[in-house]
């Protein structure tokens, strides 16, 4: 038992150190990239924070593009401007203007977005200094898209392995020992109480999928690779919309009656309640989207900000204090990763339960 505890804390310590090492390397790598050499450390930290939180067309590991020491994992760029363009994201870094020529057209990567430009990479601006160049339709496999696909494949492998294991033996072994308590948690603590014995089984596949997807994505977001899947509002919007559409298509007549013509209340009050209930239909998925996005993003921002303070303060005592705080918050974020998956799944089950509930007409 003592050895297991030591191994657990050693893992957490190595995890926190890896995050600090990543921040330190990224801090050095981005300090001279397209910026003056005397740029302030606070501005550099802000750039590193943005680099970690925002989506990009490649996984930047370490080094600097400006001096040719950059090491990155390029991803495919897929563009459409009347014809299809396909090339690797690493081609943007073959020249100082980050311009790629494809089928007679020129494209430039500028502030993580791809614009059409000329051979010199000219960017035009409006009065508020926003780029006005034409943007092609971007179907690229970005860092978030690649990570989402990776999580999906990992889940297929996990559930496939567990299903094969149970076909051979109903006694859980191997990975099934880890998965079974979580599946039972979703079934007995989330699905059954909120949906009911009659209907919960048909919603279990989605509830299990969304629970494990969010949890695994949140855990991957804690690694020093800069992957921020559920901190991307497009991802949380997609998850919220799926819950929204399943709820509406599962709604029984009692569900719609309580929205459009609330039984048991005076007629004039029904007219007043109908627009409020209709508004509630769209408030629910919006709250799902914002709750997951804001909590995950806030956690990343806080930890990256505290890591940045290690480089701002020169005293070793301050560095040690901020390192300890980073270590503590990293442990809290592991709990938040699970908690947010649980809450999203719980609320989804609650919405499904309200849609399939059959009300007693006498009440």
C-alpha positions as CSV (number, residue, x, y, z in Angstrom):
1,X,0.0,0.0,0.0
2,X,2.8,2.4,0.8
3,X,4.5,1.7,-2.5
4,X,1.2,2.4,-4.4
5,X,0.8,5.7,-2.6
6,X,4.4,6.6,-3.3
7,X,3.9,5.8,-7.0
8,X,0.7,7.9,-7.1
9,X,2.3,11.0,-5.7
10,X,5.4,10.4,-7.9
11,X,3.2,10.4,-10.9
12,X,1.4,13.6,-9.9
13,X,4.8,15.3,-9.2
14,X,6.1,14.2,-12.6
15,X,2.9,15.4,-14.2
16,X,3.2,18.9,-12.7
17,X,6.9,19.1,-13.6
18,X,6.1,18.1,-17.2
19,X,3.6,21.0,-17.4
20,X,6.2,23.4,-16.1
21,X,8.8,22.1,-18.5
22,X,6.4,22.5,-21.4
23,X,5.6,26.1,-20.4
24,X,9.3,26.9,-20.0
25,X,10.2,25.5,-23.4
26,X,7.2,27.2,-25.1
27,X,8.1,30.4,-23.3
28,X,11.6,30.4,-24.8
29,X,10.4,29.2,-28.2
30,X,7.9,31.9,-28.8
31,X,9.9,34.8,-27.4
32,X,11.7,35.6,-30.6
33,X,9.2,34.4,-33.2
34,X,8.1,37.4,-35.3
35,X,8.6,39.7,-32.3
36,X,11.2,42.1,-31.1
37,X,14.0,40.6,-29.0
38,X,13.2,43.0,-26.1
39,X,9.6,41.9,-25.8
40,X,8.4,42.0,-22.2
41,X,8.1,38.7,-20.3
42,X,4.4,39.3,-19.5
43,X,3.6,39.6,-23.2
44,X,5.5,36.4,-23.9
45,X,3.6,34.6,-21.2
46,X,0.3,35.8,-22.7
47,X,1.4,34.4,-26.1
48,X,2.2,31.1,-24.5
49,X,-1.1,31.0,-22.8
50,X,-3.0,31.7,-26.1
51,X,-0.9,29.1,-27.9
52,X,-2.0,26.5,-25.3
53,X,-5.7,27.4,-25.3
54,X,-6.3,28.1,-29.0
55,X,-6.7,25.6,-31.8
56,X,-4.0,25.3,-34.4
57,X,-3.0,23.4,-37.6
58,X,-0.1,21.5,-36.0
59,X,1.2,20.2,-32.7
60,X,4.1,22.4,-31.8
61,X,6.4,20.4,-29.5
62,X,9.5,22.6,-28.9
63,X,11.9,25.0,-30.6
64,X,11.5,28.1,-32.8
65,X,10.5,28.4,-36.4
66,X,12.6,31.6,-36.8
67,X,16.0,29.8,-36.2
68,X,15.0,26.4,-37.7
69,X,14.9,24.5,-34.4
70,X,11.2,23.9,-34.3
71,X,9.9,20.4,-33.8
72,X,6.3,19.9,-34.6
73,X,3.7,17.3,-35.7
74,X,2.1,18.7,-38.9
75,X,-1.5,18.1,-39.7
76,X,-3.3,18.1,-43.1
77,X,-4.6,21.4,-44.4
78,X,-7.8,21.0,-46.5
79,X,-9.1,24.2,-48.2
80,X,-11.9,25.0,-50.7
81,X,-12.1,28.2,-52.8
82,X,-13.8,26.8,-55.8
83,X,-11.3,24.0,-56.0
84,X,-9.8,21.7,-53.4
85,X,-6.3,22.4,-51.9
86,X,-4.5,19.8,-49.8
87,X,-1.1,20.1,-48.2
88,X,0.7,19.7,-44.9
89,X,0.6,22.5,-42.3
90,X,4.5,22.4,-42.1
91,X,4.6,24.0,-45.5
92,X,3.6,27.3,-44.0
93,X,7.0,27.5,-42.2
94,X,9.1,27.0,-45.3
95,X,9.4,30.8,-45.8
96,X,9.4,33.8,-43.5
97,X,6.0,35.1,-44.8
98,X,4.3,31.7,-44.1
99,X,2.9,31.6,-47.6
100,X,1.9,28.4,-49.5
101,X,1.2,28.2,-53.2
102,X,-1.4,25.7,-54.4
103,X,-2.9,25.4,-57.9
104,X,-2.0,29.0,-58.7
105,X,-3.4,30.4,-55.4
106,X,-1.5,31.7,-52.4
107,X,-2.5,31.1,-48.8
108,X,-1.1,32.5,-45.6
109,X,-1.4,31.4,-42.0
110,X,-2.0,34.5,-40.0
111,X,-3.1,34.5,-36.3
112,X,-4.1,30.8,-36.6
113,X,-6.4,31.5,-39.5
114,X,-5.8,30.9,-43.2
115,X,-6.3,33.8,-45.7
116,X,-5.9,34.1,-49.5
117,X,-3.1,36.4,-50.4
118,X,-0.4,37.1,-53.0
119,X,3.1,35.6,-53.3
120,X,4.5,38.2,-50.8
121,X,1.9,37.3,-48.2
122,X,0.2,40.7,-48.1
123,X,-2.5,41.1,-45.5
124,X,-5.0,44.0,-45.9
125,X,-6.7,45.6,-42.8
126,X,-9.8,47.6,-42.1
127,X,-9.9,50.6,-39.8
128,X,-10.0,48.4,-36.7
129,X,-6.9,46.5,-37.9
130,X,-8.9,43.4,-38.7
131,X,-7.7,41.3,-41.7
132,X,-10.0,41.8,-44.7
133,X,-8.4,39.2,-47.1
134,X,-10.7,36.5,-48.5
135,X,-10.8,33.3,-46.4
136,X,-11.3,29.9,-48.1
137,X,-13.5,27.3,-46.5
138,X,-11.3,25.5,-44.1
139,X,-11.9,21.8,-43.6
140,X,-8.5,21.1,-42.1
141,X,-7.7,18.5,-39.5
142,X,-6.7,20.8,-36.7
143,X,-5.3,20.0,-33.3
144,X,-8.8,19.8,-31.8
145,X,-10.2,17.7,-34.7
146,X,-7.3,15.3,-34.6
147,X,-7.6,14.9,-30.8
148,X,-11.4,14.4,-31.0
149,X,-10.8,11.6,-33.5
150,X,-8.2,10.1,-31.3
151,X,-10.5,10.1,-28.3
152,X,-13.2,8.5,-30.4
153,X,-10.9,5.7,-31.6
154,X,-9.7,5.2,-28.0
155,X,-13.3,4.8,-26.8
156,X,-14.0,2.3,-29.6
157,X,-11.1,0.3,-28.5
158,X,-12.0,0.5,-24.8
159,X,-15.7,-0.5,-25.3
160,X,-14.8,-3.1,-27.9
161,X,-12.3,-4.8,-25.6
162,X,-14.8,-4.8,-22.7
163,X,-17.6,-6.2,-24.9
164,X,-15.2,-9.1,-26.1
165,X,-14.2,-9.8,-22.6
166,X,-17.8,-10.2,-21.4
167,X,-18.6,-12.5,-24.3
168,X,-16.0,-14.9,-23.0
169,X,-16.6,-14.5,-19.2
170,X,-19.1,-12.4,-17.2
171,X,-16.6,-11.9,-14.5
172,X,-14.8,-8.6,-15.2
173,X,-11.1,-8.9,-15.9
174,X,-8.4,-6.5,-17.1
175,X,-9.8,-3.2,-18.4
176,X,-13.3,-4.4,-17.7
177,X,-12.6,-4.1,-13.9
178,X,-12.0,-0.4,-14.5
179,X,-14.9,0.2,-16.9
180,X,-17.7,-1.7,-15.1
181,X,-18.0,0.6,-12.0
182,X,-18.2,3.7,-14.2
183,X,-20.8,2.1,-16.5
184,X,-22.8,1.1,-13.4
185,X,-22.4,4.7,-12.0
186,X,-23.9,6.1,-15.2
187,X,-26.7,3.5,-15.2
188,X,-27.7,3.5,-11.5
189,X,-26.9,7.0,-10.4
190,X,-27.7,9.0,-13.6
191,X,-29.9,7.2,-16.0
192,X,-32.4,5.3,-13.8
193,X,-33.2,8.0,-11.3
194,X,-33.6,10.8,-13.9
195,X,-35.2,8.9,-16.8
196,X,-37.1,6.0,-15.2
197,X,-37.0,2.3,-15.4
198,X,-39.2,2.2,-18.5
199,X,-37.1,4.4,-20.8
200,X,-33.6,4.6,-19.5
201,X,-32.1,1.8,-21.5
202,X,-32.6,3.4,-24.9
203,X,-30.6,6.5,-23.7
204,X,-27.7,4.6,-22.2
205,X,-25.6,4.4,-25.3
206,X,-25.5,8.2,-25.6
207,X,-25.1,8.8,-21.9
208,X,-22.1,6.4,-21.7
209,X,-20.6,7.9,-24.9
210,X,-20.9,11.5,-23.8
211,X,-19.6,10.7,-20.2
212,X,-16.5,8.9,-21.4
213,X,-15.8,11.3,-24.2
214,X,-15.9,14.4,-22.0
215,X,-13.9,12.7,-19.2
216,X,-11.2,11.4,-21.5
217,X,-11.0,14.7,-23.4
218,X,-10.7,16.6,-20.1
219,X,-7.9,14.3,-19.0
220,X,-6.0,14.7,-22.3
221,X,-6.4,18.4,-21.8
222,X,-4.3,18.2,-18.6
223,X,-1.3,16.9,-20.5
224,X,1.5,19.3,-21.6
225,X,0.6,18.8,-25.3
226,X,-1.6,21.9,-25.4
227,X,-4.7,19.9,-26.3
228,X,-7.9,21.8,-25.2
229,X,-10.8,19.8,-26.6
230,X,-13.7,20.7,-24.2
231,X,-12.2,24.2,-23.8
232,X,-13.2,24.8,-27.4
233,X,-16.7,26.3,-27.6
234,X,-17.4,24.6,-30.9
235,X,-17.0,21.2,-29.3
236,X,-19.2,22.0,-26.3
237,X,-21.8,23.5,-28.7
238,X,-21.8,20.2,-30.7
239,X,-22.4,18.1,-27.6
240,X,-25.1,20.4,-26.4
241,X,-26.9,20.3,-29.7
242,X,-26.9,16.5,-29.8
243,X,-28.5,16.5,-26.3
244,X,-31.0,19.2,-27.5
245,X,-32.1,17.2,-30.6
246,X,-32.4,13.9,-28.8
247,X,-34.6,15.6,-26.2
248,X,-36.9,17.1,-28.7
249,X,-37.2,14.0,-30.9
250,X,-37.9,11.9,-27.8
251,X,-40.6,14.3,-26.4
252,X,-44.0,12.7,-25.8
253,X,-47.3,14.6,-26.0
254,X,-47.2,15.5,-22.3
255,X,-43.8,17.1,-22.8
256,X,-45.1,19.3,-25.6
257,X,-48.4,20.0,-23.8
258,X,-46.5,21.4,-20.9
259,X,-44.6,23.7,-23.2
260,X,-47.4,25.0,-25.5
261,X,-50.5,24.7,-23.3
262,X,-49.7,24.1,-19.7
263,X,-52.4,22.0,-18.1
264,X,-53.9,22.8,-14.8
265,X,-53.4,26.6,-14.9
266,X,-55.8,29.4,-16.0
267,X,-56.0,30.0,-19.8
268,X,-54.5,33.5,-19.5
269,X,-51.6,32.2,-17.6
270,X,-51.0,29.5,-20.3
271,X,-50.5,32.3,-22.8
272,X,-47.9,33.9,-20.6
273,X,-46.1,30.7,-19.8
274,X,-45.8,29.4,-23.4
275,X,-43.1,31.9,-24.5
276,X,-41.2,31.3,-21.3
277,X,-41.3,27.5,-21.8
278,X,-40.2,28.0,-25.4
279,X,-37.3,30.1,-24.3
280,X,-36.4,27.4,-21.8
281,X,-35.9,24.9,-24.7
282,X,-32.9,26.9,-25.9
283,X,-31.6,28.0,-22.5
284,X,-31.0,24.4,-21.5
285,X,-28.5,23.5,-24.3
286,X,-26.9,27.0,-24.0
287,X,-26.3,26.3,-20.3
288,X,-24.8,22.9,-21.1
289,X,-22.5,24.5,-23.6
290,X,-21.3,27.4,-21.5
291,X,-21.0,25.4,-18.2
292,X,-18.6,22.8,-19.7
293,X,-16.7,25.3,-21.8
294,X,-16.2,27.9,-19.1
295,X,-15.2,25.5,-16.4
296,X,-12.5,23.8,-18.5
297,X,-11.2,27.0,-20.0
298,X,-11.0,28.7,-16.6
299,X,-9.0,25.8,-15.2
300,X,-6.5,26.0,-18.1
301,X,-6.2,29.8,-17.8
302,X,-5.6,29.7,-14.0
303,X,-2.9,27.0,-14.2
304,X,-1.1,28.7,-17.1
305,X,-1.3,32.0,-15.4
306,X,0.3,30.6,-12.2
307,X,3.0,28.9,-14.2
308,X,3.7,32.2,-15.9
309,X,4.2,33.8,-12.4
310,X,7.1,31.4,-11.8
311,X,9.0,33.2,-14.6
312,X,7.9,36.7,-13.5
313,X,9.2,36.4,-9.9
314,X,12.9,35.9,-9.5
315,X,13.0,34.8,-5.8
316,X,13.3,31.1,-5.4
317,X,10.8,31.1,-2.5
318,X,8.2,32.6,-4.8
319,X,9.0,30.1,-7.5
320,X,8.6,27.2,-5.0
321,X,5.3,28.6,-3.7
322,X,3.9,28.9,-7.3
323,X,5.1,25.5,-8.2
324,X,3.4,24.0,-5.1
325,X,0.2,25.8,-6.0
326,X,0.4,24.5,-9.6
327,X,0.8,21.0,-8.3
328,X,-2.2,21.4,-6.0
329,X,-4.4,22.9,-8.7
330,X,-3.4,20.1,-11.1
331,X,-4.8,17.6,-8.7
332,X,-8.0,19.7,-8.4
333,X,-8.3,19.8,-12.2
334,X,-8.2,16.0,-12.3
335,X,-11.3,16.0,-10.1
336,X,-12.9,18.8,-12.2
337,X,-12.3,16.7,-15.4
338,X,-14.5,13.9,-13.9
339,X,-17.0,16.2,-12.3
340,X,-17.8,18.1,-15.5
341,X,-18.3,14.8,-17.4
342,X,-20.7,13.7,-14.6
343,X,-22.6,17.0,-14.5
344,X,-23.1,17.1,-18.3
345,X,-24.3,13.5,-18.4
346,X,-26.6,14.1,-15.4
347,X,-28.2,17.2,-16.9
348,X,-28.6,15.4,-20.3
349,X,-30.4,12.5,-18.5
350,X,-32.6,15.0,-16.6
351,X,-33.7,16.6,-19.9
352,X,-34.4,13.2,-21.4
353,X,-36.4,12.3,-18.4
354,X,-38.6,15.4,-18.7
355,X,-39.2,14.6,-22.4
356,X,-40.4,11.0,-21.9
357,X,-42.2,11.5,-18.6
358,X,-45.9,10.6,-18.6
359,X,-48.0,12.8,-16.4
360,X,-51.1,11.8,-14.5
361,X,-54.0,13.7,-16.0
362,X,-55.9,13.7,-12.7
363,X,-53.1,15.9,-11.2
